[in-house]
Amino acid sequence: MDDIPEALLAEIVKRLSSPCDLKSLSLVSKRLYAIVGELRDAIYIGCGVSPVTGALESLCSRFPNLCKVEFNYSGWTHNHGMQLDNHGLEVFSSCCPSLTDLTLSFCSYIDDSGLGFLACFKKLMSVRLNTLPAITSFGLLLVAVGCKNLSALHLIACKKVGIVEWLEYLGRVGSLEELVVKHCEMISQFDLLKFGSGWMTLRKFEFQINGLFINLYDPRDPSCMAHYQYRYDFSCESLEDLPLARIATEKEIGLRCLLRKCKALKNLSLHYVHGLHDNDIVTLSQNCNNLTSISLRLTPQFNEGSVFWTSLTDDSLKALALRCRMLQSFELICWACDCDWPEIGFTQEGLVMLIQSCPIRDLVLSGAHIFDDEGMKAVSSAQFLESLELMHCVKVTNAGMRLLSRCPRLINLTLRQCDGFTDAGVTEVARARNPESLIIEGCSRVALNAVQGAAKSIHYKEDYPGLLNLGRV
């Protein structure tokens, strides 16, 4: 060991990501113990670390160059001992000078005064606050004012955070590049529009309302003017990642206005957005030539008379096919669309046009009862397709599955709750393609013994948890 150069040992340590492997390596020699201590820059602290304050001092002494730390107390009970509290955060701020990335999850004993200590981390750039029930908007303002280098802020399920002075302050400073707000009941989409000039520097923005169903009674934009919907004057031309979920914008645009402004957009997710229409996607396609990934999750909406229909049609698919020639990932999930009722606005011809026009590598179709073996013919000829996922596509039969054997690059296949084909169709694809992974869940006509050994990695379940339990809705 003494003859091995320091640089080589350091390179070995850098290539090990498992904490268990690093711990084992530290036991080999005092020299490796010291190198691991110097190079370790990230650590996860959960329920098993108690008393946490004393442990923090020891850990920071052992690993003096920690940059990324996560505290996660999910599943915590009093039997686990004390959580990290305000005093523990104060101690931690005094002994971890290199910290740049901090995540606090399910920390019930940290309140606004504890957040004030984050200003002591002079290099702190990224803060993720997940389910901190005691913090309020005042604590967020302390973070905004005190953390001078803050570039990423995630706020998840913090139910007491509402008033947006902290957001307006961060907008004026203009240093934030990533903003995520999910399941925060007191923050509306119209509050977030007050970010002002801060939109100019954002590269990622995500907003999601809690709950399964869209809140159609979301408060109206107080600045909305009749016959002048698109009057927001901020710029967001640096925005590359935009996931929006469960916002309601039927009478006023709210966050939907972002679709007309994001010229640099690469990744877009629109999940159960009430009020979304074809003209939004058409305008998006005209402005976003660099779009590489789009995820659409739709549910039927009330249209005319008593008809419920998904709001997007083939016009949207045609616009994407014609103008977004860099599109590599496409997900279409239609939830609560019964195959006996034509509630999907798309047709199979529209989907085929998109698949044939764009270099799709990853394709997910769920609840698309419009898709059958003819559609699979188009999939089988997709030159770039590597991963295919079909969920509740009940009209795909063995004939359609056999066509996949011609798909030149297919290496990952996922089939969920598809009862139109049998294990004969699946095994024929597997023998021809020898996929890296094969996932089968809830396909009643496919047996485990028929697909064993059909791929390098196989995951099989007789039942299917559904979209709700998968967390996909």
QUIRAKA-V492451 format. One line per field, one symbol per residue. ss: DSSP state (H for helix, E for strand, L for the rest). psi: psi as a letter, one per 20 degrees, with the letter a starting at -180 (. if undefined). A space follows every 10 residues. Layout:
BEGIN
ss=???
psi=???
END
This chain:
BEGIN
ss=LLLLLHHHHH HHHHLLLLHH HHHHHHLLLH HHHHHHHHHL LEEEELLLLL LHHHHHHHHH HHLLLLLEEE EELLLLLHHH LLLLLHHHHH HHHHHLLLLL EEEEELLLLL LHHHHHHHHH LLLLLEEEEE LLLLLLHHHH HHHHHHLLLL LEEEEELLLL LLLLHHHHHH HHHLLLLEEE EELLLLLLHH HHHHHHHHHH LLLEEEEELL LLLLLLLLLL LLLLLLLLLL LLLLLLLLLL EEEEELLELL LLLHHHHHHH LLLLLLEEEE ELLELLLHHH HHHHHHHLLL LLEEEEEEEL EELLLLLEEL LLLHHHHHHH HHHLLLLLEE EEEEELLLLL LLLLLLLHHH HHHHHHHLLL LEEEEELLLL LEHHHHHHHH LLLLLLEEEE ELLLELLHHH HHHHHHLLLL LEEEEELLLL LLHHHHHHHH HHHLLLEEEE ELLLLLLHHH HLLLLLEEEE ELLLLHHHHH LLL
psi=hhipqghggh hgghiphphg ghgghhigqh ghghgghhio jqqppbhiop phghhggggh hhnikphppp pokpjqrhii aqrpagghhg ghhijmijph oppopknijp ahhghhihii nhjphppooo mniiqahghh hhgghhnhjp ipppoplnii pfpkhhghgh hhgkipippp opkohjorhh ghijicihhh iphpppppqq rgqpnikpqq oijpppjmhl jpjrqliiph pnpppkqolg hqhcihhhii inhjphpppo olopiprhhg hggghhhmij pippppoqqp qpepckppqp hqahhghggg hhhmjjohpp pooopkopij pmiphqrhhg gggghhhqmp hpppppjmii pbhhhhghgh johiphpppp plnijpahgh hhhhiiohjp ippppploji rrhghghggg hhhmqgqopp pknhjpqghh ipjirhpppp phrohrhghi ki.
END
